[in-house]
Amino acid sequence: RQLSNNIDPNVYLAAVTIRINYYINREGRWAQVLNMSTGSLYERQGYGTILMAGVEDLLRQECIDLVVLYPAQNNRAPQFWTSLGYGEPGHGSWLPEEERVSHQQGGPLLPEMDPYLNATLPRWEKKIGPSQGEHGWEEPKKIFGNSSRRHGGKLRFKPSKLRQLEPKDSRLKGDLLYEAWRRAMRERSEFAITISPTKP
């Protein structure tokens, strides 16, 4: 539950960039992973899994029910994202049709290209929480906020449809991060059992 004594606590082990979108025709938000990487010295040690476990937990707190991404078609990325429950949507995409319009065409989605094949990468999805109308769904919190702080200084963070939590309230560490990782590992085990081939 603690980092190795050989790791500098000031070193970033992994990082992810997330774009948050508010649904056009319903309440709630969805997110797109734009980039995720682990430090070259810390690859394949579980830090990417810990990072995404924490990120998904924080996204649920922002009323985000779906995460999409475009994994690079190499030997590692598809295997990593598959182990976390992501996959191609096929004929049953969780993302509404109006959300699947690319940014170049005025929509919210940011498709990614394979630079070698000069072709769009396949979009993968993962449902991480209930959507509007489903059991367990909670309406996004009402947005309140003043334009100034107590002493007259300007607010640096303004709640919006895309984010409603201040950075100081949107972080996980210690036991909370550990529990998020434990849930991710249980989910990974259950998912592996589900997709494993059935013996004759």
C-alpha positions, -999 to 999 in steps of 0.1 A, spaced: 0 0 0 30 22 0 54 32 -28 88 16 -28 115 33 -7 135 36 -39 110 59 -56 112 97 -51 78 109 -39 82 140 -61 85 119 -93 54 115 -115 50 78 -122 22 80 -147 -1 107 -162 -33 109 -181 -51 137 -200 -89 137 -199 -114 158 -219 -149 161 -203 -180 167 -224 -216 175 -213 -242 154 -231 -261 174 -257 -295 159 -252 -295 146 -216 -281 154 -182 -246 141 -173 -212 140 -187 -189 117 -207 -151 117 -209 -124 110 -235 -89 98 -226 -66 118 -249 -33 105 -236 -21 81 -209 15 72 -203 38 57 -176 73 67 -169 98 46 -188 114 34 -155 80 23 -141 63 6 -170 45 -28 -164 46 -23 -126 9 -16 -121 11 22 -119 -11 27 -150 -38 5 -135 -36 25 -102 -38 57 -121 -69 48 -141 -86 32 -111 -83 66 -93 -93 86 -124 -125 65 -130 -134 70 -93 -130 108 -97 -149 109 -129 -179 92 -113 -179 120 -88 -183 144 -117 -214 125 -129 -195 109 -158 -210 76 -169 -188 68 -199 -152 69 -209 -140 66 -245 -105 64 -260 -85 55 -291 -58 30 -281 -27 28 -301 -25 -4 -322 7 -18 -307 15 -48 -285 8 -31 -252 -21 -5 -253 -49 -29 -264 -39 -55 -239 -38 -29 -211 -71 -13 -219 -88 -46 -224 -77 -57 -189 -95 -26 -175 -128 -34 -193 -125 -12 -223 -134 -24 -258 -148 -16 -292 -186 -9 -289 -196 -28 -321 -233 -23 -328 -242 -12 -293 -223 20 -286 -230 36 -253 -222 70 -268 -252 87 -284 -251 93 -321 -250 131 -317 -219 128 -295 -200 107 -321 -196 137 -344 -159 147 -347 -146 180 -335 -136 188 -371 -173 186 -380 -184 207 -350 -190 178 -326 -173 169 -293 -154 138 -302 -117 139 -310 -108 109 -332 -72 99 -333 -51 87 -362 -26 60 -368 3 79 -383 17 49 -401 -15 37 -416 -30 72 -420 -63 58 -408 -86 66 -378 -80 43 -348 -109 23 -335 -129 39 -307 -131 19 -274 -156 25 -246 -163 17 -210 -194 23 -190 -183 34 -156 -216 45 -140 -253 48 -144 -268 71 -171 -299 93 -168 -329 72 -161 -309 42 -150 -309 28 -114 -284 46 -92 -282 77 -114 -280 111 -96 -286 144 -112 -255 166 -115 -252 190 -86 -265 225 -91 -239 250 -101 -233 278 -76 -205 302 -73 -195 337 -67 -171 358 -88 -149 367 -58 -133 352 -27 -139 363 8 -112 390 6 -122 403 -28 -98 382 -49 -111 366 -81 -120 329 -82 -96 309 -103 -120 280 -105 -155 286 -118 -179 256 -117 -194 248 -151 -212 221 -170 -178 205 -177 -164 205 -141 -181 212 -108 -155 201 -83 -125 223 -74 -91 207 -79 -86 204 -41 -118 183 -39 -109 162 -70 -81 140 -58 -76 105 -43 -48 93 -20 -41 69 7 -68 45 16 -93 59 -9 -69 53 -38 -61 19 -24 -98 10 -23 -102 23 -59 -74 0 -70 -88 -29 -51 -121 -25 -69 -103 -22 -103 -85 -55 -96 -117 -73 -86 -133 -60 -118 -103 -71 -138 -106 -106 -124 -143 -108 -131 -139 -95 -166 -111 -121 -173 -134 -148 -162 -162 -135 -184 -141 -134 -216 -121 -165 -210 -129 -194 -234 -152 -221 -222 -137 -255 -219 -154 -282 -239 
